[in-house]
Amino acid sequence: MSEARTATVTVVDSHVHLLPGRLGEKVRQVFAPLADDLAYPAAHDAVREQLRSEGVDEAWTLPYAHRPGVAEWLNEQTALIVATPGPVTLIGGATTHPGDVEPAAIVRRAVDEHGAQVLKLHCSVGDFDAGDERLDDVWDAVSTLGLPVVVHVGHATNGQTSAADLAPVGAVATRFPDARIIVAHCGHPDVDAALDLLEQHPHVFADLTPVMTAAPIVPAERLADVADKLLFGSDAPNVTISAADRLATIRALPLDPESIAAITGGTARRLRMRLA
């Protein structure tokens, strides 16, 4: 099988959270009310086994800083998790917080010292906006590095997003046009506002990752225009919808095989390899 063909059929889950130790346990406790309905166990090895059984080949594991001062540790621990052998190849993520001392330096160290290949900014958990001026150096750095950035915008405790929450992403994309921004959860439930950003800015993308119990739905009439800017994601392990279910839904979309292949892995690989 040729290298090009192999890349086409590789399934990439661009939104997984294998968080370290007690932090992972605390996050899991947040989802306790959904415990009986969660699609995955908590243990990292079990999550990877299940993802592989569902057809996932690679997964981006995304740490996120909930406050200043934890990003360096999270980035180090994520690198250790990624280095642990398993049936699904892990792609290491990094994080930072605008309240950190020199957040851009933290990102560069994560790339240079820990091999991070994607950045996660969690605005709702960290209580900040994507356009926070303290992140200007971060946006400049990722633009130079070609590092994709998954941004979960908003401030709602249920993880949902509004059009107003998305506005700072558009401002960042205008000021830093080379920054490769992935809108997490496709801005669910305000999907149309997120899709507007994809159409307005060449380097803004979105993942189709569920938010706890619900998945974003792209209107059929908009699919063809944005298909090459969408990525598959599961949000494993703390989600009630499995990767298998998401993949089945995506593969049933009224799109050509090339577009489906792009959503299920091709676009994620292009972004990670800095080829987009």
N, C-alpha and C positions, 0 to 999 in steps of 0.2 A: 504493500500500500504506500502510495507516495506521501511525502511530507504534507503537501497541500491538502490531500484528501483526509489525512489523519487529523489535521487542524479543524477541518470542516465538521467532523463527526464528534469531536471532543465536547462533552457537556460540561459547562462551567456554572457552578452555583456561585453567583457573585455577591451573596449576602448571607453569611453564616457567622455566628458568634460563639466561638469556643473560648470562653473567658477563663482566666486562671483562678484556681483555688477557691478561697472564701468569697471572692468577688463573684465568681460564677454561681456559687451557692446562694448568695444574697439576691442576685438577679433572679435566679430560679424561684426563690420564695415570693417574689413579686407576682409571679404567675400562679401561685398556689390555688387561687380560686378556679383556675382552668386545669388543674392537675390531672383530672380524669380524662380530659379531652386533648391534652398535648400530644403532638404527633411523634415526639422523640423522647428518649430517656435523657438524663442529664450528662452521663459519662461520655467523655470525648470519644473514646474508642468505639463505644456503641453507636454514637451519632454517625461517625465515619462509616461504620459497617452498614448502617441502614441507608445512608445516602448512596453508598456504592450499589447496594441492592436495588435502589430506585433508579439507577442509571447515571449517577453523577460521577464524573471523572476527576474534576478539580473543584476546589472550593476556596473562596476568599474568606479567611477568618478575620473579622473586623473588631478590634478592641475599640473602646470609646471612653474618653476621660469625662467623668461626671463632675470633676472639680479640678482646680489647679493643683499641680504637684504630684499627680499620679501617672502622667503620660509616659515618663521615662521607664518606670517599672512595668507598666502595661506593655510597652513595646518590647522590652527585654523578655518578659514572660511569653508574649506571643511568639517570639522567635524560637523559644524552647518548645512550645507546642507544635509549631510548624516542623521542627526538626525531628519530632517523634514519628517513626514509621507508621503507616496505616494504609488501608485500601484506597482511600481518596487522597490525591495529592493536595496538600494545603498550600495556599498562596498567602504569605504573611502580610497582614495589614499593620498600619501604625495609626497613632492618634496624637492629638495635642489639644490644648485648651487655651483660649485667648488670655486667660489669667496667668498662664505659665510665664516664667522668665525666659525670654527668647524662644517663643514657640516654633519659629521657623528653624532654629538650630536643633530643636528636638526632632523635627521631621527629617532634617538632613542626616542626623546621627542614626535615626532608625533605618534610613536607606543605606547609608555607608557602612554601618557597623552590624546591622541586623538583617539586611537584605529585604526590607519592606518594599512591596511593590504596589501598594495602594494605601491611601489615607482615608480614615473615617473621622468625620466631624458630626457629633450628635448634639444638635442645637437644643433639642427639648430636654435631654438629660442634663446637659451642661449649662443650660439657661443662658444662651447667647444667640446671636444672629450670625448668619453666614457673612454678612457685610460688616461685622464688628471690625473697626479700624485696627484693632490689635492683631488682626489676622492678615493685614496687608502683606507683610513679609512672607507669610505662609503661602498666600496666593501667588506671590512673585516667585517663590522657590519652586512650587509645584509646576508653574508654567515653564520654568527653565528645565526642570527635571523630566517633564512629561509624565508626572505622577498622577494617575486618576484619583479623584476625590469623591467618595460617597458621602453625601450630605443629607442627614435626616433633619429637616427644618421644622420649625414650629415650637410651641411651648406646652402643648396639651399633654396631660399625663397619660392619655390613652394612645399616644403616638400618632394621632391623626393630624392632618395638615390642611391649612386654608390657603386661599389665593394670597391673602395678605402676608402669610408666612413665607410664601415663595418669592415675593417681590425682591428681597435682598439677594437672592440667587441671580436674578436677572441683572441687578446692579453690579454684582461681582463679575458676571460674564461679560458685561460691557466694559468694565475697567480692566479686566484681565482676560482678554479674548482668547489667549492660548491655554488657559486653565481648562482641564478636562473634568467637568463636573457631572456627577451622576446623582440625580435626584432620587433619594431612597423612596421606595414604595410608590413611585410615580405620583407622589404628592397626595396619596389617598386620604380623603375621598375627593379632593379637588383636582381630579385627574386632568380635566381640560386645561386648567391653568398651568399645570406642569407641561402638558403637551405644547402649549403656546410657547413656552421657553425653549423647548426642543426645536421648534420651527423657526424661532427668532435668532437662535445662537448656534453656530456650527459645532461648538464643542460642549454643548449641554446634552446629556443623555438621561435616561431614567431606568431604574430596575422595576420589575413587576413583582416585587416581593410582597407577600401578605403583611397586614398589620394585625397581629394576634389572631383574630378569627375571620378576617375579611381580606379579600384580595382586590387589588385595583383592576378595573375593567376599562380597557381602551375602546372608545366608540368605534364601531366597525368602519364608519366613514372616514376615520382618521388613521386607521392602521397602516395603510400603504405608504403614507407620507412620512411616518415616523418609525417604521419597522427596523430600519438599520441603526436606530439609536436607542433600542430597547434591549434590556438584559434580563435574563432569568435569575431569580433569587428565591431562597426559601425562608430565611430568617431562623433556620434551625439553630438551637433545639427548642426554643420557647415560642412555639407557634402551633396552632391546631390544624393547619393545612399542610399536608406532606409535599415534599418535592415531587413525588410521583404524580400527585394530583395536579400540581402546577404545570409540570411538563406535559401531561395529557391535555390540559386546557390550552396551553400554548400551541401544541402540535395540531390542535383542532381549529386554530384560527384560519380564516379565509385568506391565506397568504401562500406564495410560492415556496417550494422547498428551500431555496437559497435564503429567503427571509427568515424562515423558521430556524434554519441552522445558525443564522447570525444571532437571533435572539437567545437560543439555547447554548451558545458558547462562542461563536465567531467574533462577535463584537467585543465581548469581555477579553478575549485573547488579544485582539488588536490593540485595545486600550492598554492592557498590561505590558505588552511588548513595545509600546510607544510607536506603533506603526500607523495609527489612525491619522 
